[in-house]
């Protein structure tokens, strides 16, 4: 770690910021991405929830937050900052932009979150992406 283990544990003090009443939001837009896999927000979600680096180093477990809060930071709270209207929530009057995952992010072990994949993507309620599935012929 370039900062050293002790200083690394104090970087991105999300829980401390929340407790102090500071607004927090996350992004999956470059350059605010996890370097390990910049196109997958699941790497960042796992990092916020576990506070464990790719090599197993503890990066400050006192600053861990739960999965639900992390998802909220990527959705509703991110909309607060961007001010893009009618996105960030699934509710009446909003665009119905959402994804379908291959696993339940709220049920799997935190150390597996980065292995989640998007199966379908919907924009304004219409499917714009579907992962191809391979079916076997018996």
DSSP file (Angstrom, degrees, kcal/mol; ACC not computed):
  #  RESIDUE AA STRUCTURE BP1 BP2  ACC     N-H-->O    O-->H-N    N-H-->O    O-->H-N    TCO  KAPPA ALPHA  PHI   PSI    X-CA   Y-CA   Z-CA
    1    1 A X    >         0   0    0      0, 0.0     3,-0.6     0, 0.0     4,-0.1   0.000 360.0 360.0 360.0 130.7    0.0    0.0    0.0
    2    2 A X  T 3   +     0   0    0      1,-0.2     3,-0.1     2,-0.1     0, 0.0   0.823 360.0  44.5 -64.7 -32.6    1.4    3.4   -1.0
    3    3 A X  T 3  S-     0   0    0      1,-0.2     4,-0.4     2,-0.0    -1,-0.2   0.609 115.2-113.5 -86.7 -12.7    0.1    5.1    2.1
    4    4 A X    <>  -     0   0    0     -3,-0.6     4,-2.2     3,-0.1     5,-0.2   0.007  33.2 -81.0  88.2 155.9    1.1    2.4    4.5
    5    5 A X  H  > S+     0   0    0      1,-0.2     4,-1.6     2,-0.2    -1,-0.1   0.905 126.1  49.3 -62.2 -45.7   -1.3    0.2    6.5
    6    6 A X  H  4 S+     0   0    0      1,-0.2     4,-0.4     2,-0.2    -1,-0.2   0.925 115.3  42.2 -63.5 -45.9   -2.1    2.7    9.3
    7    7 A X  H >4 S+     0   0    0     -4,-0.4     3,-1.3     1,-0.2     4,-0.4   0.857 109.4  59.2 -70.1 -34.2   -2.9    5.7    7.0
    8    8 A X  H >< S+     0   0    0     -4,-2.2     3,-1.4     1,-0.3    -1,-0.2   0.880  97.9  60.3 -60.8 -37.3   -4.8    3.4    4.6
    9    9 A X  T 3< S+     0   0    0     -4,-1.6    -1,-0.3     1,-0.3    -2,-0.2   0.667 104.8  49.7 -66.2 -15.0   -7.2    2.6    7.4
   10   10 A X  T <  S+     0   0    0     -3,-1.3     3,-0.4    -4,-0.4    -1,-0.3   0.445  88.0 103.0-103.2  -0.7   -8.1    6.2    7.7
   11   11 A X  S <  S+     0   0    0     -3,-1.4     3,-0.2    -4,-0.4    -3,-0.0  -0.519  85.8  13.0 -80.9 152.4   -8.8    6.9    4.1
   12   12 A X  S    S-     0   0    0      1,-0.2     2,-2.4    -2,-0.2     3,-0.3   0.948  74.6-168.3  47.8  61.6  -12.4    7.1    2.8
   13   13 A X     >  +     0   0    0     -3,-0.4     4,-2.5     1,-0.2    -1,-0.2  -0.374  21.7 159.7 -78.6  65.2  -13.9    7.3    6.4
   14   14 A X  H  >  +     0   0    0     -2,-2.4     4,-2.6     1,-0.2    -1,-0.2   0.902  69.0  47.8 -58.9 -48.7  -17.4    6.8    5.2
   15   15 A X  H  > S+     0   0    0     48,-0.6     4,-2.6    -3,-0.3    -1,-0.2   0.913 113.0  49.4 -61.5 -42.2  -18.9    5.6    8.5
   16   16 A X  H  > S+     0   0    0      1,-0.2     4,-1.5     2,-0.2    -1,-0.2   0.905 110.4  51.1 -62.8 -41.7  -17.3    8.6   10.4
   17   17 A X  H  <>S+     0   0    0     -4,-2.5     5,-2.5     2,-0.2     4,-0.3   0.917 110.6  48.7 -62.0 -43.6  -18.6   11.0    7.7
   18   18 A X  H ><5S+     0   0    0     -4,-2.6     3,-1.7     1,-0.2    -2,-0.2   0.929 109.6  51.5 -61.6 -45.9  -22.1    9.6    8.2
   19   19 A X  H 3<5S+     0   0    0     -4,-2.6    -1,-0.2     1,-0.3    -2,-0.2   0.786 107.8  53.6 -63.0 -27.0  -22.0    9.8   11.9
   20   20 A X  T 3<5S-     0   0    0     -4,-1.5    -1,-0.3    -5,-0.2    -2,-0.2   0.469 119.7-111.7 -85.5  -2.5  -20.9   13.5   11.6
   21   21 A X  T < 5 +     0   0    0     -3,-1.7     2,-0.2    -4,-0.3    -3,-0.2   0.643  65.1 150.6  83.6  14.8  -23.9   14.1    9.4
   22   22 A X      < -     0   0    0     -5,-2.5    -1,-0.3    -6,-0.2     2,-0.2  -0.560  51.4-110.2 -79.8 143.5  -22.0   14.7    6.2
   23   23 A X        -     0   0    0     -2,-0.2     2,-0.4    54,-0.0    -1,-0.1  -0.522  38.4-169.1 -70.9 141.0  -23.7   13.8    2.9
   24   24 A X        +     0   0    0     -2,-0.2     2,-0.3    -6,-0.0    53,-0.0  -0.994  13.4 164.0-133.9 137.7  -22.2   10.8    1.2
   25   25 A X        -     0   0    0     -2,-0.4     2,-0.3    53,-0.1    49,-0.2  -0.984  21.0-142.9-147.7 155.1  -22.7    9.4   -2.3
   26   26 A X        -     0   0    0     47,-1.9     2,-0.3    -2,-0.3    -2,-0.0  -0.779  11.7-157.9-116.4 162.3  -20.8    6.9   -4.5
   27   27 A X        -     0   0    0      5,-0.3    47,-0.1    -2,-0.3    48,-0.1  -0.983  22.5-165.2-139.6 148.5  -20.2    6.9   -8.2
   28   28 A X        +     0   0    0     -2,-0.3     2,-0.3    46,-0.1     5,-0.1   0.162  62.4 110.0-114.1  15.5  -19.3    4.3  -10.8
   29   29 A X  S >  S-     0   0    0      3,-0.2     3,-1.8     1,-0.1     2,-0.1  -0.719  76.6 -71.4 -89.5 140.2  -18.3    7.0  -13.4
   30   30 A X  T 3  S+     0   0    0     -2,-0.3    -2,-0.1     1,-0.3    -1,-0.1  -0.441 115.7  22.8 -64.9 142.2  -14.6    7.3  -14.3
   31   31 A X  T 3  S+     0   0    0     -2,-0.1     2,-1.4     2,-0.1    -1,-0.3  -0.955 115.6  66.7 -94.0  12.5  -12.4    8.4  -12.7
   32   32 A X  S <  S+     0   0    0     -3,-1.8    -5,-0.3     2,-0.0     2,-0.3  -0.303  83.7 113.0 -87.7  54.4  -14.2    7.7   -9.5
   33   33 A X  S    S-     0   0    0     -2,-1.4     2,-0.4    -5,-0.1     5,-0.1  -0.794  78.7 -93.8-122.4 162.6  -14.1    4.0   -9.9
   34   34 A X    >   -     0   0    0      3,-0.3     3,-0.8    -2,-0.3     6,-0.2  -0.635  32.3-141.9 -71.2 128.1  -12.4    1.0   -8.3
   35   35 A X  T 3  S+     0   0    0     -2,-0.4     3,-0.4     1,-0.2    -1,-0.2   0.772  94.5  69.8 -65.4 -24.2   -9.2    0.5  -10.2
   36   36 A X  T 3  S-     0   0    0      1,-0.3    -1,-0.2     2,-0.1     2,-0.1   0.861 127.5  -5.8 -64.3 -36.1   -9.6   -3.3   -9.9
   37   37 A X    X   -     0   0    0     -3,-0.8     3,-1.9     3,-0.1    -3,-0.3  -0.582  68.8-170.3-159.2  87.4  -12.5   -3.3  -12.3
   38   38 A X  T 3  S+     0   0    0     -3,-0.4    -4,-0.1     1,-0.3    -3,-0.1   0.621  82.7  54.4 -64.9 -14.8  -13.7    0.1  -13.3
   39   39 A X  T 3  S+     0   0    0      1,-0.1     2,-0.6    -6,-0.1    -1,-0.3   0.484  96.0  73.9 -97.0  -1.4  -16.8   -0.9  -15.1
   40   40 A X    X>  -     0   0    0     -3,-1.9     3,-1.3    -6,-0.2     4,-0.6  -0.924  55.9-167.8-115.9 110.8  -18.3   -2.9  -12.2
   41   41 A X  H 3> S+     0   0    0     -2,-0.6     4,-2.3     1,-0.2     5,-0.2   0.687  82.1  79.2 -65.5 -15.2  -19.7   -1.0   -9.2
   42   42 A X  H 3> S+     0   0    0      1,-0.2     4,-2.5     2,-0.2    -1,-0.2   0.791  85.7  58.1 -65.6 -27.3  -19.8   -4.3   -7.3
   43   43 A X  H <> S+     0   0    0     -3,-1.3     4,-2.1    -6,-0.3    -1,-0.2   0.927 109.6  44.3 -64.9 -44.8  -16.1   -4.0   -6.6
   44   44 A X  H  X S+     0   0    0     -4,-0.6     4,-2.2     2,-0.2    -2,-0.2   0.873 112.2  52.1 -67.3 -38.0  -16.7   -0.6   -4.9
   45   45 A X  H  X S+     0   0    0     -4,-2.3     4,-2.0     2,-0.2     5,-0.2   0.944 110.5  48.1 -62.6 -47.7  -19.7   -2.0   -3.0
   46   46 A X  H  X>S+     0   0    0     -4,-2.5     4,-3.0     1,-0.2     5,-0.5   0.911 110.8  52.1 -58.3 -42.9  -17.7   -4.9   -1.7
   47   47 A X  H  X5S+     0   0    0     -4,-2.1     4,-2.2     1,-0.2    -1,-0.2   0.906 110.5  46.7 -62.0 -43.1  -14.9   -2.5   -0.7
   48   48 A X  H  <5S+     0   0    0     -4,-2.2    17,-1.7     1,-0.2    -1,-0.2   0.846 117.8  43.3 -67.6 -33.5  -17.3   -0.3    1.3
   49   49 A X  H  <5S+     0   0    0     -4,-2.0    -2,-0.2    15,-0.2    -1,-0.2   0.864 129.1  23.5 -81.6 -38.3  -18.9   -3.3    3.0
   50   50 A X  H  <5S-     0   0    0     -4,-3.0    -3,-0.2    -5,-0.2    -2,-0.2   0.784  80.2-148.5 -99.3 -31.3  -15.8   -5.3    3.8
   51   51 A X     << +     0   0    0     -4,-2.2     8,-3.4    -5,-0.5     2,-0.4   0.889  54.3 132.4  55.8  42.0  -13.0   -2.7    3.9
   52   52 A X  B     -A   58   0A   0     -6,-0.2    -1,-0.2     6,-0.2     6,-0.2  -0.991  52.2-132.7-123.1 129.7  -10.6   -5.4    2.6
   53   53 A X    >   -     0   0    0      4,-3.0     3,-2.3    -2,-0.4     6,-0.0  -0.221  33.9 -95.5 -74.6 168.2   -8.2   -4.8   -0.3
   54   54 A X  T 3  S+     0   0    0      1,-0.3    -1,-0.1     2,-0.1    -2,-0.0   0.770 127.0  50.4 -54.4 -28.9   -7.8   -7.1   -3.2
   55   55 A X  T 3  S-     0   0    0      2,-0.1    -1,-0.3     0, 0.0    -2,-0.0   0.320 125.1 -99.5 -96.3   8.7   -4.8   -8.7   -1.4
   56   56 A X  S <  S+     0   0    0     -3,-2.3     2,-0.2     1,-0.3    -2,-0.1   0.426  72.1 149.2  91.7  -0.3   -6.6   -9.3    1.9
   57   57 A X        -     0   0    0      1,-0.1    -4,-3.0    -5,-0.1     2,-0.5  -0.479  52.5-119.0 -69.8 133.0   -5.3   -6.2    3.7
   58   58 A X  B     -A   52   0A   0     -6,-0.2    -6,-0.2    -2,-0.2   -49,-0.1  -0.608  27.1-171.1 -69.4 121.2   -7.7   -4.6    6.2
   59   59 A X        -     0   0    0     -8,-3.4   -48,-0.2    -2,-0.5    -7,-0.2   0.061  69.1 -49.3-106.2  24.6   -8.3   -1.1    4.9
   60   60 A X    >   -     0   0    0     -9,-0.3     3,-2.7   -10,-0.1     4,-0.1   0.806  53.6-170.1 113.1  64.6  -10.1    0.1    8.0
   61   61 A X  G >  S+     0   0    0      1,-0.3     3,-1.3     2,-0.2    -9,-0.1   0.683  83.8  71.9 -60.8 -16.8  -12.9   -2.2    9.2
   62   62 A X  G 3  S+     0   0    0      1,-0.2    -1,-0.3   -53,-0.1    -2,-0.1   0.693  96.3  53.7 -68.0 -16.9  -14.1    0.5   11.6
   63   63 A X  G <  S+     0   0    0     -3,-2.7   -48,-0.6   -54,-0.1    -1,-0.2   0.270  80.4 129.9-101.2  10.0  -15.4    2.4    8.5
   64   64 A X    <   -     0   0    0     -3,-1.3     2,-0.3   -14,-0.1   -15,-0.2  -0.310  36.8-167.2 -63.2 146.7  -17.4   -0.5    7.1
   65   65 A X        -     0   0    0    -17,-1.7   -14,-0.1     1,-0.0    -2,-0.0  -0.898  25.4 -96.4-128.8 164.0  -21.0    0.2    6.1
   66   66 A X     >  -     0   0    0     -2,-0.3     4,-2.1     1,-0.1     5,-0.1  -0.293  30.8-110.9 -81.3 165.9  -23.9   -2.2    5.2
   67   67 A X  H  > S+     0   0    0      1,-0.2     4,-2.6     2,-0.2     5,-0.2   0.902 114.8  54.6 -61.7 -44.8  -24.9   -3.2    1.8
   68   68 A X  H  > S+     0   0    0      1,-0.2     4,-2.0     2,-0.2    -1,-0.2   0.909 110.1  46.4 -58.8 -44.3  -28.2   -1.4    1.8
   69   69 A X  H  > S+     0   0    0      2,-0.2     4,-1.9     1,-0.2    -1,-0.2   0.905 111.3  52.5 -64.9 -41.8  -26.6    1.9    2.7
   70   70 A X  H  X S+     0   0    0     -4,-2.1     4,-1.5     1,-0.2    -2,-0.2   0.921 109.1  48.7 -61.6 -44.7  -23.9    1.4    0.0
   71   71 A X  H  X S+     0   0    0     -4,-2.6     4,-1.1     1,-0.2     3,-0.2   0.903 108.5  54.7 -61.9 -40.7  -26.6    0.8   -2.7
   72   72 A X  H  <>S+     0   0    0     -4,-2.0     5,-2.4    -5,-0.2     6,-0.5   0.876 105.4  53.4 -59.6 -37.9  -28.4    3.9   -1.5
   73   73 A X  H  <5S+     0   0    0     -4,-1.9   -47,-1.9     1,-0.2    -1,-0.2   0.828 109.9  47.5 -67.7 -31.9  -25.2    5.9   -2.0
   74   74 A X  H  <5S+     0   0    0     -4,-1.5    -1,-0.2    -3,-0.2    -2,-0.2   0.653 128.5  20.6 -80.8 -15.7  -24.9    4.6   -5.6
   75   75 A X  T  X5S+     0   0    0     -4,-1.1     4,-1.9    -3,-0.4     5,-0.2   0.656 129.2  20.5-116.3 -88.9  -28.5    5.4   -6.4
   76   76 A X  H  >5S+     0   0    0     12,-0.3     4,-1.3     1,-0.2    -3,-0.2   0.899 127.8  44.8 -59.6 -46.3  -30.7    7.8   -4.5
   77   77 A X  H  ><S+     0   0    0     -5,-2.4     4,-1.3     1,-0.2    -1,-0.2   0.839 109.9  55.5 -70.4 -32.3  -27.8    9.8   -2.9
   78   78 A X  H  > S+     0   0    0     -6,-0.5     4,-2.5     1,-0.2     5,-0.2   0.876 104.6  54.9 -65.4 -35.5  -25.9   10.0   -6.2
   79   79 A X  H  X S+     0   0    0     -4,-1.9     4,-2.5     1,-0.2     5,-0.3   0.858 100.5  59.7 -64.8 -34.8  -29.0   11.5   -7.8
   80   80 A X  H  < S+     0   0    0     -4,-1.3    -1,-0.2     1,-0.2    -2,-0.2   0.905 111.4  40.4 -58.9 -41.4  -29.0   14.2   -5.1
   81   81 A X  H  < S+     0   0    0     -4,-1.3    -2,-0.2     1,-0.2    -1,-0.2   0.917 119.9  42.1 -75.5 -44.8  -25.5   15.3   -6.3
   82   82 A X  H  < S-     0   0    0     -4,-2.5    -2,-0.2    -5,-0.1    -1,-0.2   0.785  90.1-148.9 -74.6 -25.9  -26.1   14.9  -10.0
   83   83 A X     <  +     0   0    0     -4,-2.5     2,-0.5     1,-0.3    -3,-0.1   0.694  37.2 157.9  61.6  21.1  -29.5   16.5   -9.9
   84   84 A X    >   -     0   0    0     -5,-0.3     3,-0.7     1,-0.1    -1,-0.3  -0.659  44.0-120.2 -71.7 121.8  -30.6   14.4  -12.8
   85   85 A X  T 3  S+     0   0    0     -2,-0.5     3,-0.1     1,-0.2    10,-0.1  -0.325  79.4   7.8 -71.8 146.7  -34.4   14.4  -12.4
   86   86 A X  T 3  S+     0   0    0      1,-0.2     9,-2.7     8,-0.1     2,-0.3   0.781 101.0 102.9  61.9  36.0  -36.5   11.3  -11.9
   87   87 A X    <   +     0   0    0     -3,-0.7    -1,-0.2     7,-0.2     3,-0.1  -0.882  48.8  54.8-133.2 168.8  -33.7    8.7  -11.5
   88   88 A X  S    S+     0   0    0     -2,-0.3   -12,-0.3     9,-0.2     2,-0.3   0.333  98.5  61.6  93.4  -7.0  -32.1    6.9   -8.5
   89   89 A X  S    S-     0   0    0    -14,-0.1     2,-1.0     2,-0.1     7,-0.4  -0.994  73.9-128.0-147.4 151.4  -35.3    5.4   -7.1
   90   90 A X        +     0   0    0     -2,-0.3     2,-0.3     6,-0.1    -3,-0.0  -0.831  65.2 116.5 -98.8  95.2  -38.0    2.9   -8.2
   91   91 A X  S >  S-     0   0    0     -2,-1.0     3,-2.2    -5,-0.1     5,-0.2  -0.983  72.8 -66.1-155.3 162.4  -41.1    5.0   -7.5
   92   92 A X  T 3  S+     0   0    0     -2,-0.3     3,-0.1     1,-0.3    -2,-0.0  -0.199 119.1  22.5 -54.1 134.2  -44.0    6.5   -9.2
   93   93 A X  T 3  S+     0   0    0      1,-0.4    -1,-0.3    -7,-0.0     2,-0.2   0.323  99.9 110.0  90.2  -7.4  -43.0    9.3  -11.5
   94   94 A X  S <  S-     0   0    0     -3,-2.2    -1,-0.4     1,-0.1    -7,-0.2  -0.518  82.0-103.7 -97.2 169.9  -39.4    8.1  -11.9
   95   95 A X        -     0   0    0     -9,-2.7    -8,-0.1    -2,-0.2    -5,-0.1   0.551  39.8-126.1 -74.1 -10.1  -37.9    6.6  -15.1
   96   96 A X        +     0   0    0     -7,-0.4    29,-1.9     1,-0.2     2,-0.6   0.930  47.7 163.9  60.9  45.9  -37.8    2.9  -14.0
   97   97 A X        +     0   0    0     -8,-0.3     2,-0.3    26,-0.2    -1,-0.2  -0.864  16.8 135.6 -91.4 121.7  -34.1    2.5  -14.7
   98   98 A X  E     -B  122   0B   0     24,-1.8    24,-3.2    -2,-0.6     2,-0.3  -0.980  42.4-129.8-159.9 168.1  -32.9   -0.7  -13.0
   99   99 A X  E     -B  121   0B   0     -2,-0.3     2,-0.5    22,-0.2    22,-0.2  -0.879  11.4-138.7-123.6 157.2  -30.9   -3.8  -13.3
  100  100 A X  E     -B  120   0B   0     20,-2.6    19,-3.3    -2,-0.3    20,-1.5  -0.978  25.3-151.4-114.3 127.0  -31.5   -7.5  -12.6
  101  101 A X  E     -B  118   0B   0     -2,-0.5    17,-0.2    17,-0.2    15,-0.0  -0.572  21.4-128.7 -98.8 160.4  -28.6   -9.3  -10.9
  102  102 A X  S    S+     0   0    0     15,-2.0     2,-0.3    -2,-0.2    16,-0.1   0.641  95.9  29.9 -79.7 -14.9  -27.6  -13.0  -11.1
  103  103 A X  S    S-     0   0    0     14,-0.3     2,-0.9    10,-0.1    -2,-0.1  -0.961  92.1-100.7-140.1 156.4  -27.5  -13.2   -7.3
  104  104 A X    >>  -     0   0    0     -2,-0.3     3,-1.9     1,-0.2     4,-1.6  -0.706  29.3-158.5 -79.6 107.1  -29.3  -11.4   -4.4
  105  105 A X  T 34 S+     0   0    0     -2,-0.9    -1,-0.2     1,-0.3     7,-0.1   0.715  90.4  55.1 -61.5 -22.0  -26.8   -8.8   -3.3
  106  106 A X  T 34 S+     0   0    0      1,-0.1    -1,-0.3   -39,-0.1   -38,-0.1   0.585 113.3  40.5 -86.6 -10.3  -28.5   -8.7    0.1
  107  107 A X  T <4 S+     0   0    0     -3,-1.9    -2,-0.2     2,-0.1    -1,-0.1   0.665  94.1  85.7-112.0 -21.7  -28.2  -12.4    0.7
  108  108 A X  S  < S-     0   0    0     -4,-1.6     5,-0.1     1,-0.1     2,-0.0  -0.405  91.2 -85.8 -82.1 159.9  -24.8  -13.5   -0.5
  109  109 A X    >   -     0   0    0      1,-0.1     3,-2.3    -2,-0.1     4,-0.3  -0.362  38.4-120.5 -60.2 142.2  -21.6  -13.2    1.6
  110  110 A X  G >  S+     0   0    0      1,-0.3     3,-1.4     2,-0.2     4,-0.3   0.814 110.6  62.9 -56.4 -33.7  -20.0   -9.8    1.4
  111  111 A X  G 3  S+     0   0    0      1,-0.3    -1,-0.3     2,-0.1     3,-0.1   0.534 101.6  53.1 -73.9  -2.3  -16.8  -11.2    0.1
  112  112 A X  G X  S+     0   0    0     -3,-2.3     3,-2.1     1,-0.1     4,-0.3   0.411  77.1  98.9-105.9  -0.9  -18.7  -12.5   -3.0
  113  113 A X  G X  S+     0   0    0     -3,-1.4     3,-1.6    -4,-0.3    -2,-0.1   0.849  76.9  59.1 -58.2 -36.6  -20.3   -9.1   -4.0
  114  114 A X  G 3  S+     0   0    0     -4,-0.3    -1,-0.3     1,-0.3   -71,-0.2   0.586  97.3  63.0 -70.8  -7.5  -17.6   -8.4   -6.6
  115  115 A X  G <  S+     0   0    0     -3,-2.1    -1,-0.3   -73,-0.1    -2,-0.2   0.473  77.7 113.3 -93.6  -3.5  -18.6  -11.6   -8.4
  116  116 A X    <   -     0   0    0     -3,-1.6     2,-0.3    -4,-0.3   -74,-0.1  -0.356  50.0-161.1 -66.1 146.2  -22.2  -10.4   -9.1
  117  117 A X        -     0   0    0    -75,-0.0   -15,-2.0    -2,-0.0     2,-0.5  -0.949  21.3-113.3-128.8 155.0  -23.1   -9.8  -12.7
  118  118 A X  E     -B  101   0B   0     -2,-0.3   -17,-0.2   -17,-0.2     3,-0.1  -0.742  26.8-179.4 -85.4 125.7  -25.9   -7.9  -14.4
  119  119 A X  E     +     0   0B   0    -19,-3.3    12,-3.0    -2,-0.5     2,-0.3   0.798  69.5   8.2 -92.7 -36.6  -28.3  -10.1  -16.2
  120  120 A X  E     -BC 100 130B   0    -20,-1.5   -20,-2.6    10,-0.2     2,-0.4  -0.995  59.3-156.5-146.2 149.3  -30.6   -7.4  -17.6
  121  121 A X  E     -BC  99 129B   0      8,-2.0     7,-3.1    -2,-0.3     8,-1.3  -0.996  10.3-165.8-127.1 133.5  -30.7   -3.6  -17.7
  122  122 A X  E     -BC  98 127B   0    -24,-3.2   -24,-1.8    -2,-0.4     2,-0.4  -0.965   4.7-171.4-119.9 134.4  -33.8   -1.6  -18.1
  123  123 A X  E >  S- C   0 126B   0      3,-2.5     3,-1.9    -2,-0.4   -26,-0.2  -0.996  81.0  -8.6-123.9 127.4  -34.0    2.1  -19.0
  124  124 A X  T 3  S-     0   0    0     -2,-0.4   -28,-0.2     1,-0.3   -27,-0.2   0.846 131.6 -57.6  53.2  35.8  -37.4    3.9  -18.7
  125  125 A X  T 3  S+     0   0    0    -29,-1.9     2,-0.4     1,-0.2    -1,-0.3   0.459 115.2 111.7  80.3   1.5  -38.9    0.4  -18.1
  126  126 A X  E <  S-C  123   0B   0     -3,-1.9    -3,-2.5   -30,-0.1     2,-0.3  -0.902  73.1-113.2-112.5 137.6  -37.6   -1.1  -21.3
  127  127 A X  E     +C  122   0B   0     -2,-0.4    -5,-0.3    -5,-0.2     3,-0.1  -0.487  38.3 166.3 -68.7 128.3  -35.0   -3.8  -21.5
  128  128 A X  E     +     0   0B   0     -7,-3.1     2,-0.3     1,-0.3    -6,-0.2   0.444  66.4  31.5-118.7  -8.4  -31.8   -2.5  -23.2
  129  129 A X  E     +C  121   0B   0     -8,-1.3    -8,-2.0     2,-0.0     2,-0.4  -0.971  54.9 175.5-151.4 135.0  -29.5   -5.4  -22.2
  130  130 A X  E     -C  120   0B   0     -2,-0.3   -10,-0.2   -10,-0.2     2,-0.2  -0.976  31.8-125.3-137.6 126.7  -29.9   -9.1  -21.6
  131  131 A X        -     0   0    0    -12,-3.0     2,-0.3    -2,-0.4   -12,-0.0  -0.489  33.7-114.6 -67.2 135.5  -27.0  -11.4  -20.9
  132  132 A X        -     0   0    0     -2,-0.2     2,-0.4     1,-0.0    -1,-0.1  -0.534  30.3-153.2 -71.7 134.8  -26.9  -14.2  -23.4
  133  133 A X        -     0   0    0     -2,-0.3     2,-0.6    -3,-0.0    -1,-0.0  -0.877   8.9-134.5-110.0 144.8  -27.6  -17.6  -21.8
  134  134 A X        -     0   0    0     -2,-0.4     2,-0.4     2,-0.0    -2,-0.0  -0.863  21.1-161.2 -97.9 119.6  -26.3  -20.8  -23.1
  135  135 A X        -     0   0    0     -2,-0.6     2,-0.4     2,-0.0    -2,-0.0  -0.818  10.4-136.2-102.1 142.3  -28.9  -23.5  -23.1
  136  136 A X        -     0   0    0     -2,-0.4     2,-0.6     2,-0.0    -2,-0.0  -0.743  10.2-134.4 -97.0 145.3  -28.0  -27.1  -23.3
  137  137 A X              0   0    0     -2,-0.4    -2,-0.0     1,-0.1     0, 0.0  -0.867 360.0 360.0 -98.5 121.9  -29.9  -29.6  -25.5
  138  138 A X              0   0    0     -2,-0.6    -1,-0.1     0, 0.0    -2,-0.0   0.428 360.0 360.0 -94.0 360.0  -30.7  -32.8  -23.8
